[in-house]
Amino acid sequence: MKENQSRPEPWNIIATDIKESPDFQLDNYTKYVKLDVRSNQVNEVIQSNEINTVVHLATIVTPGKKSNRDFEYAVDVGGTKNILDACVNNHVKRVIISSSGATYGYHRDHPEWLTENDSIRGNQTFAYSYHKRVVEEMLHVYRENHPELEQVIFRIGTILGENVNNQITDLFKKKKLLGIKGSDSPFVFIWDQDIVACLALAINSPKTGIFNVARDGKMTIDDIAQSLNKKVIRIPAPLITSSLKVLKKLSLTQYGPEQVDFLRYRPVLDNTKLKQEFDFTPTYTSKEVFERFIAGKDLSK
């Protein structure tokens, strides 16, 4: 930056979560508010702080053992509607939504690479996928009824990062990787800091719309196993489905039979629109993201 150029003013950020206190260091430009996306307090926070841009990230990715569909729907769908209504009521300029590749659902007849023009068919049996679909359908209605509220929607691939731990990263920790017979189980990865950069760009960018967020390339379950120096055990889908039904009924696992299609028919995201129209290219390829993720971790056992 040239010395005679003025530096941009920092953003005043209102960070929210359901925790009593933040797990990050606050600065002079960041205020923390304990907030449930389902509460009436959302409207009050937006109004009192004169917020003009909302970045909505709240969702339940990995439900706890005591979770249920009603609660998850209330957070994922009801919470998003609450946010959107508060944005409209207080004349917020822009809302940025973290959606997911799961919005497309997990289906046998997916094209090899999914674009933003492909149908969103989130599976009703898989809460996270179904809720993402319902939310995007709701966002479409708000675009029609409230065009003054700008929308940027990111359909994000599988996020990996130094501190990311979820049901997908748990798969990589097993002694042998689980594969579904007849499926390559492809993954498209994105580094978590690339997500941060993408969200930051969306705050100031004039661009609006829906964008797949993933890096170039994909990794099959065999590619992943090779990087980890592990073997893949392929099991017929009906056998896994029946086993999960029994284990779920006995409360021995939080995962149900819907996880079979989650592994078998994974959506592979085309990122052309992100690069060409939104003008953002993530730093690492899918393979580089995975290699960066496993670096320094002992996942060989």
C-alpha positions in Angstrom: 0.0 0.0 0.0 1.3 3.4 -0.9 2.1 5.8 1.9 -0.3 8.5 0.6 -3.2 6.1 0.5 -5.6 6.3 3.5 -6.2 3.1 5.3 -9.8 1.9 5.4 -11.7 2.3 8.6 -12.0 -0.9 10.6 -15.4 -2.6 10.9 -17.3 -2.3 14.1 -18.3 -5.9 14.8 -21.0 -7.3 17.0 -20.0 -11.0 17.5 -22.7 -13.3 19.0 -22.9 -16.8 20.2 -24.9 -18.8 22.9 -21.8 -19.0 25.1 -21.5 -16.8 28.2 -18.2 -15.4 27.0 -16.3 -15.5 23.7 -13.5 -18.0 23.1 -11.5 -15.3 21.2 -9.7 -12.1 22.1 -11.9 -9.0 21.9 -10.5 -5.7 20.6 -11.6 -2.1 20.5 -13.8 -2.7 17.4 -15.5 -5.9 18.5 -18.3 -6.3 21.0 -19.6 -9.7 22.2 -23.2 -10.4 22.9 -24.6 -13.7 24.2 -27.5 -14.3 21.8 -29.8 -17.2 20.7 -30.8 -16.8 17.0 -34.4 -17.9 18.0 -34.9 -15.1 20.5 -36.6 -11.6 20.2 -33.2 -10.2 21.3 -32.0 -10.5 17.7 -34.1 -7.6 16.6 -33.0 -5.5 19.6 -29.3 -6.2 18.9 -29.6 -5.3 15.2 -31.6 -2.1 16.0 -29.6 -0.8 18.9 -26.3 -1.3 17.1 -27.5 0.1 13.8 -26.2 -3.0 12.0 -26.1 -2.8 8.2 -24.5 -6.2 7.3 -25.3 -9.5 9.0 -23.2 -12.6 8.6 -25.3 -15.6 9.6 -23.4 -18.7 10.4 -25.5 -20.4 13.1 -26.5 -24.0 12.3 -26.3 -27.4 13.9 -23.8 -29.5 11.9 -23.2 -32.4 14.3 -26.2 -32.9 16.7 -25.5 -34.0 20.2 -26.8 -37.3 21.5 -29.7 -35.6 23.3 -30.7 -33.5 20.3 -33.9 -33.9 18.3 -35.3 -32.8 15.0 -37.7 -30.2 16.4 -34.8 -28.5 18.2 -32.6 -28.6 15.2 -35.3 -27.3 12.9 -36.0 -24.4 15.4 -32.4 -23.4 15.3 -31.6 -23.9 11.6 -34.8 -22.8 10.0 -36.7 -20.8 12.7 -33.5 -19.1 13.7 -32.7 -18.0 10.1 -36.3 -16.7 9.6 -35.9 -14.7 12.9 -32.6 -13.2 11.5 -34.2 -12.3 8.2 -37.2 -10.7 9.7 -35.0 -8.6 12.0 -32.9 -7.6 9.0 -36.0 -6.5 7.1 -37.5 -4.7 10.1 -34.3 -2.7 10.6 -33.4 -2.0 7.0 -30.2 -4.0 7.0 -28.5 -3.6 3.7 -27.0 -7.1 3.2 -27.2 -10.6 4.7 -24.5 -13.2 4.1 -25.5 -16.8 4.7 -23.3 -19.9 5.1 -25.2 -22.6 3.3 -23.7 -25.9 2.3 -23.1 -28.4 -0.5 -25.5 -30.5 1.5 -28.3 -28.3 0.1 -28.1 -30.3 -3.1 -28.7 -33.5 -1.1 -27.1 -36.9 -1.5 -28.6 -38.5 -4.6 -27.5 -41.3 -7.0 -28.3 -39.1 -10.1 -26.1 -36.1 -9.2 -24.0 -34.9 -12.1 -20.2 -35.4 -11.6 -19.9 -31.6 -10.8 -22.7 -29.6 -9.4 -23.3 -26.0 -10.4 -25.4 -23.4 -8.7 -28.1 -24.0 -11.4 -28.6 -27.6 -10.3 -31.7 -28.4 -8.2 -31.4 -28.3 -4.4 -32.9 -31.5 -3.1 -31.6 -31.8 0.5 -32.6 -35.2 1.8 -35.5 -35.0 4.3 -34.1 -38.0 6.2 -30.9 -36.1 6.9 -31.8 -33.1 9.1 -28.8 -30.8 8.2 -29.2 -31.3 4.5 -33.0 -30.9 4.6 -32.8 -27.7 6.7 -30.3 -26.2 4.4 -32.7 -26.8 1.5 -35.6 -25.3 3.4 -33.6 -22.3 4.4 -32.6 -21.6 0.8 -36.2 -22.0 -0.4 -37.1 -19.4 2.3 -34.3 -17.1 1.1 -35.8 -17.2 -2.4 -39.1 -16.0 -1.0 -37.3 -13.1 0.8 -35.5 -12.2 -2.4 -38.9 -11.9 -4.2 -40.6 -10.0 -1.4 -37.7 -7.9 0.0 -35.3 -7.2 -2.9 -33.8 -4.3 -0.9 -32.1 -6.9 1.4 -29.1 -8.0 -0.6 -28.2 -11.7 -0.3 -24.9 -13.5 -0.6 -25.3 -17.3 -0.1 -22.2 -19.6 0.1 -22.8 -23.3 -0.5 -19.7 -24.5 1.2 -17.8 -27.8 0.7 -16.2 -29.9 3.4 -14.3 -27.5 5.7 -11.0 -28.6 7.2 -8.7 -26.6 9.4 -6.1 -27.0 12.2 -8.8 -27.1 14.9 -11.8 -28.6 12.9 -13.3 -31.7 14.5 -16.6 -33.1 13.3 -18.2 -36.3 12.0 -16.2 -36.2 8.8 -12.8 -35.7 10.5 -13.7 -38.6 12.8 -13.8 -40.9 9.7 -10.2 -40.1 9.0 -9.1 -41.2 12.5 -10.2 -44.8 12.1 -7.7 -47.6 11.7 -9.3 -48.4 8.4 -11.5 -46.1 6.4 -15.1 -47.1 5.7 -16.2 -47.2 2.1 -19.5 -48.0 0.6 -19.3 -50.8 -2.0 -19.8 -49.4 -5.5 -19.0 -45.8 -4.5 -15.9 -43.6 -4.6 -17.2 -41.3 -1.9 -15.7 -38.1 -3.4 -14.9 -35.1 -1.2 -14.2 -31.5 -2.1 -12.3 -29.7 0.7 -12.0 -26.0 1.6 -9.5 -24.6 4.2 -11.3 -22.8 7.0 -9.3 -19.6 6.6 -10.3 -19.4 3.0 -13.9 -19.4 4.3 -13.0 -16.4 6.5 -11.5 -14.6 3.6 -14.5 -15.3 1.4 -16.9 -14.0 4.0 -14.8 -10.9 4.5 -14.8 -10.2 0.8 -18.6 -10.6 0.7 -19.1 -7.8 3.2 -17.6 -5.1 0.9 -18.1 -6.7 -2.5 -20.9 -5.3 -4.7 -21.6 -8.9 -5.9 -24.7 -10.7 -4.7 -25.9 -14.2 -5.5 -25.4 -17.9 -4.7 -21.9 -19.4 -5.0 -20.4 -22.8 -4.4 -17.3 -22.5 -2.2 -14.8 -25.3 -2.7 -11.3 -25.5 -4.2 -10.3 -27.3 -7.4 -10.3 -31.1 -7.6 -11.8 -33.8 -5.5 -10.5 -36.7 -3.4 -12.1 -40.1 -3.4 -12.0 -42.3 -0.3 -9.2 -44.2 -1.9 -7.2 -41.0 -2.4 -7.7 -40.1 1.2 -6.7 -43.6 2.3 -3.5 -43.4 0.3 -2.6 -40.0 1.9 -3.1 -41.6 5.3 -1.4 -44.8 4.4 -4.5 -46.7 5.4 -6.8 -49.3 3.8 -10.4 -48.9 2.8 -12.9 -51.5 3.9 -15.9 -51.5 1.5 -19.2 -52.8 2.9 -22.5 -53.2 1.0 -24.9 -50.3 1.7 -27.8 -52.5 2.9 -25.6 -54.1 5.6 -24.5 -50.7 6.9 -28.0 -49.4 6.8 -29.5 -52.3 8.8 -26.6 -52.1 11.4 -27.1 -48.3 11.9 -30.8 -48.8 12.4 -30.2 -51.2 15.2 -27.4 -49.2 16.8 -29.5 -46.0 16.6 -32.5 -47.7 18.2 -30.3 -48.9 21.1 -28.8 -45.4 21.5 -25.4 -46.8 20.8 -24.7 -44.3 18.1 -25.9 -40.7 17.2 -25.8 -41.6 13.5 -28.7 -43.2 11.6 -29.1 -45.0 8.3 -29.2 -41.7 6.5 -25.4 -41.6 6.9 -25.1 -44.3 4.2 -26.2 -41.9 1.4 -24.1 -39.2 3.1 -21.0 -41.2 2.2 -22.3 -42.9 -1.0 -23.6 -39.9 -3.0 -21.5 -37.0 -2.0 -22.1 -33.7 -3.8 -19.1 -32.5 -5.7 -19.1 -28.7 -6.1 -18.1 -26.8 -9.2 -16.4 -23.5 -8.2 -16.3 -21.8 -11.6 -18.9 -19.1 -10.6 -17.0 -18.3 -7.4 -13.8 -17.7 -9.3 -15.2 -15.9 -12.4 -18.2 -14.0 -11.0 -17.3 -13.4 -7.3 -13.6 -13.1 -8.2 -12.4 -15.3 -5.3 -10.0 -18.2 -5.7 -9.4 -20.3 -2.5 -5.7 -20.8 -1.7 -5.4 -24.6 -1.7 -6.7 -27.4 -3.9 -8.8 -30.1 -2.3 -5.7 -32.4 -2.0 -3.5 -29.5 -0.6 -6.2 -28.8 2.0 -6.3 -32.4 3.1 -2.5 -32.6 3.2 -2.3 -29.4 5.2 -5.0 -30.8 7.6 -3.2 -34.0 8.4 0.3 -32.4 8.7 1.5 -32.7 12.2 -1.5 -34.9 13.2 -1.0 -38.6 14.0 -3.8 -40.2 12.1 -1.9 -43.3 11.2 -3.2 -45.5 14.0 
